[in-house]
Structure formats: C-alpha cells, structure tokens
Amino acid sequence: MQFTTVIVAFLSMAAFAIAAPTPVAEDVARSPQNHGMCVSSTDGTPVEIVGC
C-alpha cells in the first residue's frame, strides 16, 4: 500500500469514530415518565383515573 492510501484510510476511520454516537448517561436515558397523574387508554384516547 502507498503511504497516502494508509493516511486516507486512517483519516476515514477517524471520521467515522468522531461521528459515532456517544453513550448517554443511564439516568438521562431512563428518565421517569411519571407526570403525577394516573391514566388509562381506551381506543388510543388517554383517560384520567380519578383518585388513584
């Protein structure tokens, strides 16, 4: 392989490494979805459950 081919291959791999998504912190990825209200769903329509 020529020297320039090696350099181009290295830069290409570096570009993919930079563009790769970084892992998100566990507490951010699994944020609680509790909004302080109990709901149920009938036919895709959310209905509040009163007094739960």
Distance bins in CASP14 RR format, pairs under 12 A and 6 or more apart:
PFRMAT RR
TARGET T0000
AUTHOR 0000-0000-0000
RMODE 2
METHOD distances of the structure
MODEL  1
1 7 0 0 0 0 0 1 0 0 0 0 0
1 8 0 0 0 0 0 1 0 0 0 0 0
1 9 0 0 0 0 1 0 0 0 0 0 0
1 10 0 0 0 0 0 1 0 0 0 0 0
2 8 0 0 0 0 1 0 0 0 0 0 0
2 9 0 0 0 0 0 1 0 0 0 0 0
3 9 0 0 0 0 0 1 0 0 0 0 0
3 10 0 0 0 0 0 1 0 0 0 0 0
4 10 0 0 0 0 0 1 0 0 0 0 0
4 11 0 0 0 0 0 1 0 0 0 0 0
5 11 0 0 0 0 0 1 0 0 0 0 0
5 12 0 0 0 0 0 1 0 0 0 0 0
6 12 0 0 0 0 0 1 0 0 0 0 0
6 13 0 0 0 0 0 1 0 0 0 0 0
7 13 0 0 0 0 0 1 0 0 0 0 0
7 14 0 0 0 0 0 1 0 0 0 0 0
8 14 0 0 0 0 0 1 0 0 0 0 0
8 15 0 0 0 0 0 1 0 0 0 0 0
9 15 0 0 0 0 0 1 0 0 0 0 0
9 16 0 0 0 0 0 1 0 0 0 0 0
10 16 0 0 0 0 0 1 0 0 0 0 0
10 17 0 0 0 0 0 1 0 0 0 0 0
11 17 0 0 0 0 0 1 0 0 0 0 0
11 18 0 0 0 0 0 1 0 0 0 0 0
12 18 0 0 0 0 0 1 0 0 0 0 0
12 19 0 0 0 0 0 1 0 0 0 0 0
13 19 0 0 0 0 0 1 0 0 0 0 0
13 20 0 0 0 0 0 1 0 0 0 0 0
14 20 0 0 0 0 0 1 0 0 0 0 0
21 29 0 0 0 0 0 1 0 0 0 0 0
22 28 0 0 0 0 0 1 0 0 0 0 0
22 29 0 0 0 0 0 1 0 0 0 0 0
23 29 0 0 0 0 1 0 0 0 0 0 0
24 30 0 0 0 0 1 0 0 0 0 0 0
24 31 0 0 0 0 0 1 0 0 0 0 0
25 31 0 0 0 0 0 1 0 0 0 0 0
33 39 0 0 0 0 0 1 0 0 0 0 0
35 46 0 0 0 0 0 1 0 0 0 0 0
35 48 0 0 0 0 0 1 0 0 0 0 0
36 48 0 0 0 0 0 1 0 0 0 0 0
36 49 0 0 0 0 0 1 0 0 0 0 0
36 51 0 0 0 0 0 1 0 0 0 0 0
36 52 0 0 0 0 1 0 0 0 0 0 0
37 46 0 0 0 0 1 0 0 0 0 0 0
37 47 0 0 0 0 0 1 0 0 0 0 0
37 48 1 0 1 0 0 0 0 0 0 0 0
37 49 0 0 0 0 1 0 0 0 0 0 0
37 50 0 0 0 0 1 0 0 0 0 0 0
37 51 0 0 0 0 0 1 0 0 0 0 0
37 52 0 0 0 0 1 0 0 0 0 0 0
38 46 0 0 0 0 0 1 0 0 0 0 0
38 47 0 0 0 0 1 0 0 0 0 0 0
38 48 1 0 0 1 0 0 0 0 0 0 0
38 49 1 0 1 0 0 0 0 0 0 0 0
38 50 0 0 0 0 1 0 0 0 0 0 0
38 51 1 0 0 1 0 0 0 0 0 0 0
38 52 1 1 0 0 0 0 0 0 0 0 0
39 45 0 0 0 0 1 0 0 0 0 0 0
39 46 1 0 1 0 0 0 0 0 0 0 0
39 47 1 0 0 1 0 0 0 0 0 0 0
39 48 1 0 1 0 0 0 0 0 0 0 0
39 49 1 0 0 1 0 0 0 0 0 0 0
39 50 0 0 0 0 0 1 0 0 0 0 0
39 51 0 0 0 0 0 1 0 0 0 0 0
39 52 0 0 0 0 1 0 0 0 0 0 0
40 46 1 0 0 1 0 0 0 0 0 0 0
40 47 1 0 1 0 0 0 0 0 0 0 0
40 48 0 0 0 0 1 0 0 0 0 0 0
40 49 1 0 1 0 0 0 0 0 0 0 0
40 50 0 0 0 0 0 1 0 0 0 0 0
40 52 0 0 0 0 1 0 0 0 0 0 0
41 47 1 0 0 1 0 0 0 0 0 0 0
41 48 0 0 0 0 0 1 0 0 0 0 0
41 49 0 0 0 0 0 1 0 0 0 0 0
42 48 0 0 0 0 0 1 0 0 0 0 0
42 49 0 0 0 0 0 1 0 0 0 0 0
END
